[in-house]
């Protein structure tokens, strides 16, 4: 790979980082307002991903177990279910 291509990639990466940190990307992404049920048994993952999804306009409900998720599904309607594949039943 040529030196000019590598330099261009670094410059593009820096520009993207600046846009992400300035919040510009959030201003460009339309607010969606779809309801997501996110199920994960790791508290840090639940908190972090829910925060990111909310920044993009999603309405996020979290559950830490399959049983908790099933209870939420009985009383609320969701557009999408995101789940950890290795979650214990």
N, C-alpha and C positions, 0 to 999 in steps of 0.2 A: 504494500500500500504506500502510495507516495506521501511525502511530508505535507504537501498542501492539503490532501484529503484528510489526514489526521488532524491538522490544525483546524480545518473547517468543522470537523466533528466536535472537537473540543469547544469551539466557539458556539456551535449550536446547542451543545449540552449546557454551557454556561448561561446562554440566553434563556433556555427552558427553566433552569434552576431559578433564575431571577424572576421569571414570570410566575412560577409556582409560589415563591416566597412573597411576592408582592400581592398575591391574591388575584392577579389578572385572569388566570385560568378559571377561577370560580365565577368571575363576572361574565365570562364568555359561555359557560355551560348553562343551558336553560334549566330553570327549576322544574323538576319532574313531578313531585308530589305523589309518587307511587308508594304503596305500603309494602314493606319488607319485614318478614319474620326471620331474624338471624339467630341460629342456634349453635352455640359453642360452649364447651365446658371450661375453657380457659378464660378467666376474667379479663386478662390484659387484651386478648384478641377480641373478645366481645366489646369491650370499651372502645378500643382503637378503631376497629372497622365500623362500628356504629357511628362514631364521631365523623369519620370520613364520609360515609354514606349520607349522613344528615347535612353535611356541608354542600353536597351536591343536590340537595332538595328532596331526598327520600325521607319518608316517614318510617322510622325504624323501631321495631319492638324486638327486644332480646329475650332469649330463654337460655338457661344453662343446662337443661336436661330435655330428653325426648318427652317425658311426661309433662313437663312444664309447657313445652311447645304445643303438645296436643290439647292441653287445657286452653291455651290462648287461641288456637284454631277454632275451638268450639264457640268462642264468644266474639271473635273478631274475624274480619275478612282481610286477606292479604293478596297482593298481586304476585309476590315472589317469596319463596322459601329458600334461604341460604343455610346450609348446614355443614358442620364438620363431619367428614366421612367416618372418622374414628371415634365418634362420641359413644359413650357407653349407654346402654338402654337402662 
